[in-house]
Structure formats: C-alpha cells, structure tokens
C-alpha cells in the first residue's frame, strides 16, 4: 500500500507546494497533490499554481500572519526556480 509520503515522492511538487494548493482550493492534501501534479504538467497549469501561491501569500499578508507569509514566499521562490515563467506568462 502506498503512503501519503510515497505519493508526494511521485509528484513534481514539494510538500509545501501541495499545502499551498490545499489552502487555496480549500481541499485536503491528497486532492491538492493530484490537482497540483496534473497542473504542473499542462501548458497553463504552472501559471495557475503560481497564482494560487501568490493569492495565498496576499491573504496571509492581509491577515498579518508574518510567519505564514514568510513560508509562502519561500514556497513561491522554490516553485519559480523549478518552473520559470515562459513567454507571455504573467
């Protein structure tokens, strides 16, 4: 039987990226894992994940959660390093 950690290991996402997707989509982490792994392999998916993290970050800043904001900034940095924006992406 596969564990959750096994499933994370089979994706192209980090645990923190999965958590950010789950936070944004208001779903459990297994659903976020599946959604995120699908999105990073589609043409418009990487910018969508980037926007999710950015929206989570903005919400965290708005509520004054400095620790979570700092964590999300690192998540965004890592995601952008692995999936740089392509031509025409905003």
C-alpha positions in Angstrom: 0.0 0.0 0.0 1.2 3.5 -0.8 1.6 6.0 1.9 0.9 9.7 1.5 4.7 10.3 1.6 5.1 7.8 -1.3 2.5 9.8 -3.3 4.3 13.1 -2.6 7.5 11.5 -3.8 5.9 10.5 -7.1 4.9 14.1 -7.9 6.8 17.1 -9.2 5.8 19.1 -6.2 7.1 19.7 -2.7 5.0 19.1 0.4 4.8 22.9 1.0 3.5 23.5 -2.6 0.9 20.8 -2.0 -0.1 22.5 1.3 -0.4 25.9 -0.5 -2.7 24.4 -3.2 -4.8 22.7 -0.5 -5.1 26.1 1.3 -6.1 27.9 -1.8 -8.6 25.3 -3.0 -9.9 24.5 0.5 -9.4 20.8 0.0 -7.4 18.0 1.6 -3.8 17.5 0.7 -4.4 14.3 -1.3 -6.7 16.1 -3.6 -4.3 19.1 -3.8 -1.5 16.6 -4.6 -3.4 15.2 -7.5 -4.5 18.6 -8.8 -1.1 20.1 -8.5 0.7 17.3 -10.1 -1.7 17.4 -13.0 -1.4 21.2 -13.3 2.4 21.3 -13.4 2.3 19.1 -16.5 -0.1 21.2 -18.5 0.6 24.3 -20.6 -1.5 26.7 -18.4 -1.1 24.8 -15.1 2.2 26.2 -13.9 1.0 29.8 -14.0 -2.2 28.7 -12.2 -0.2 27.1 -9.4 2.0 30.2 -9.2 -1.2 32.4 -8.9 -2.6 30.1 -6.2 0.6 30.6 -4.2 0.5 34.3 -4.8 -3.1 34.6 -3.7 -2.4 32.6 -0.6 0.5 34.9 0.1 -1.6 38.0 -0.3 -4.3 36.6 2.0 -1.6 35.8 4.6 -0.2 39.3 4.4 -3.7 40.8 4.7 -4.4 39.0 7.9 -0.9 39.9 9.3 0.4 36.3 9.5 4.0 37.1 9.1 5.3 33.5 9.7 3.0 32.1 7.1 3.8 34.9 4.7 7.5 34.2 5.0 6.9 30.4 4.5 4.8 31.1 1.4 7.5 33.5 0.0 9.9 30.6 0.2 7.4 28.2 -1.4 6.9 30.7 -4.3 10.6 31.2 -4.7 11.3 27.5 -4.9 8.4 26.9 -7.3 9.5 29.7 -9.6 13.1 28.4 -9.6 11.8 25.0 -10.8 9.2 26.3 -13.1 10.3 29.7 -14.6 7.7 31.8 -16.3 7.5 31.2 -20.0 6.9 33.7 -22.7 3.6 35.5 -22.4 3.0 34.4 -18.8 2.2 37.0 -16.1 
